[in-house]
Amino acid sequence: MTPEQKSRQNIDTLLVKAGFIVQNRDEFDRTANRGVVVREFAMSDGSFADYLIFIDGKACGVIEAKKAGLSLSGVENQSRHYAKNLPTNVRTHMDNELPFLFESNGVEIYFTDLRDKKSRSRRIFAFYRPDF
């Protein structure tokens, strides 16, 4: 198993502990649970977000995965890129915008709330629950 695969396995475990169902894109069912996370979601520019987060069937965030040991400093720009390239056919809670950005290496998790005018990436200790 590569370091990035191990990180993704840890991220999957953290998401399940938070109450999400984690799916591959070929089995995507946004109604399978209140909180659904889809791996390798295709974005409008042809890139793939490591994870796209859905709450109540609507997209609300993105997770950028990195291998363990890699600093998450500066990774927020990649998450922002995905948040701005959501396909137009994906329903969201906020006018086709993704307000929540996460970066994780399977050990650390960073979070940005783009609804805050002075948003910044900060470390958190677990993924938020879909019912928060």
C-alpha positions as CSV (number, residue, x, y, z in Angstrom):
1,M,0.0,0.0,0.0
2,T,1.4,3.4,-1.0
3,P,1.6,6.2,1.6
4,E,-1.2,8.1,-0.1
5,Q,-3.4,4.9,-0.2
6,K,-2.8,4.5,3.6
7,S,-3.7,8.2,4.2
8,R,-7.0,7.7,2.2
9,Q,-7.7,4.6,4.2
10,N,-7.3,6.6,7.4
11,I,-9.4,9.4,6.0
12,D,-12.2,6.9,5.0
13,T,-12.1,5.6,8.6
14,L,-12.3,9.1,10.1
15,L,-15.3,10.0,7.8
16,V,-17.2,6.8,8.7
17,K,-16.6,7.6,12.5
18,A,-18.1,11.0,11.9
19,G,-21.2,9.4,10.4
20,F,-20.7,9.5,6.6
21,I,-21.0,6.8,4.1
22,V,-18.0,6.8,1.8
23,Q,-18.6,5.7,-1.8
24,N,-16.6,5.3,-5.0
25,R,-17.8,7.5,-7.9
26,D,-19.1,4.6,-9.9
27,E,-21.5,3.6,-7.0
28,F,-22.5,7.2,-6.2
29,D,-25.9,7.5,-4.5
30,R,-26.3,10.9,-2.9
31,T,-29.5,9.7,-1.1
32,A,-27.8,6.7,0.6
33,N,-27.4,8.6,3.9
34,R,-27.7,12.1,5.2
35,G,-23.9,12.4,4.8
36,V,-22.3,10.9,1.7
37,V,-18.7,11.4,0.6
38,V,-17.7,10.4,-2.9
39,R,-14.1,9.5,-3.8
40,E,-12.4,10.9,-7.0
41,F,-15.3,13.1,-8.1
42,A,-15.0,14.6,-11.6
43,M,-14.9,18.4,-11.6
44,S,-16.0,20.7,-14.5
45,D,-12.4,21.4,-15.5
46,G,-11.5,17.7,-16.0
47,S,-9.7,17.4,-12.6
48,F,-10.8,15.0,-9.9
49,A,-11.4,16.1,-6.3
50,D,-10.2,13.4,-3.9
51,Y,-13.5,13.6,-2.0
52,L,-16.7,15.6,-2.5
53,I,-19.0,15.9,0.6
54,F,-22.8,15.8,0.3
55,I,-25.3,16.6,3.0
56,D,-29.0,15.8,2.4
57,G,-28.1,15.1,-1.3
58,K,-26.4,18.4,-2.0
59,A,-22.7,19.1,-2.3
60,C,-21.3,21.3,0.5
61,G,-17.5,20.6,0.7
62,V,-14.4,19.1,-0.7
63,I,-11.5,17.1,0.9
64,E,-8.0,17.2,-0.5
65,A,-6.0,14.1,0.6
66,K,-2.2,14.1,0.9
67,K,0.1,11.4,2.1
68,A,1.0,11.1,5.8
69,G,3.9,13.2,6.9
70,L,3.3,15.8,4.2
71,S,2.6,19.3,5.5
72,L,-0.9,20.6,4.8
73,S,0.3,24.2,4.7
74,G,-0.6,25.7,1.4
75,V,-2.8,22.8,0.3
76,E,-5.9,25.0,0.8
77,N,-5.3,26.5,-2.6
78,Q,-5.9,23.1,-4.2
79,S,-9.1,22.6,-2.3
80,R,-10.3,26.1,-3.3
81,H,-9.6,25.2,-7.0
82,Y,-11.9,22.2,-6.7
83,A,-14.6,24.2,-4.9
84,K,-14.6,26.7,-7.8
85,N,-14.9,24.0,-10.5
86,L,-18.0,22.1,-9.4
87,P,-20.0,20.7,-12.3
88,T,-23.1,22.8,-13.0
89,N,-25.4,19.7,-12.7
90,V,-24.4,19.2,-9.0
91,R,-26.9,20.7,-6.5
92,T,-25.5,22.7,-3.6
93,H,-26.7,24.4,-0.5
94,M,-25.3,27.8,-1.6
95,D,-25.8,28.9,-5.2
96,N,-23.4,26.4,-6.8
97,E,-20.6,27.1,-4.3
98,L,-18.9,24.8,-1.9
99,P,-18.4,26.6,1.5
100,F,-16.4,23.9,3.3
101,L,-12.8,23.0,2.4
102,F,-10.8,20.2,4.2
103,E,-7.3,19.0,3.7
104,S,-6.1,15.8,5.4
105,N,-3.1,13.5,5.4
106,G,-5.0,10.9,7.4
107,V,-3.5,12.1,10.7
108,E,-4.1,15.9,10.6
109,I,-7.2,17.7,9.3
110,Y,-7.4,21.3,8.2
111,F,-10.7,23.2,7.7
112,T,-11.7,26.4,6.0
113,D,-15.2,27.9,6.1
114,L,-15.5,30.1,3.0
115,R,-18.7,31.7,4.4
116,D,-16.4,33.7,6.7
117,K,-15.2,36.9,4.9
118,K,-11.8,36.4,6.6
119,S,-11.6,32.7,6.1
120,R,-8.4,30.8,6.8
121,S,-7.4,27.2,7.1
122,R,-7.1,25.9,10.7
123,R,-6.4,22.6,12.3
124,I,-9.4,20.6,13.6
125,F,-9.3,17.3,15.4
126,A,-12.1,15.4,13.5
127,F,-14.3,15.7,10.5
128,Y,-17.6,17.4,11.3
129,R,-20.7,15.2,11.6
130,P,-23.3,15.4,8.8
131,D,-25.9,16.4,11.5
132,F,-24.0,19.3,13.0
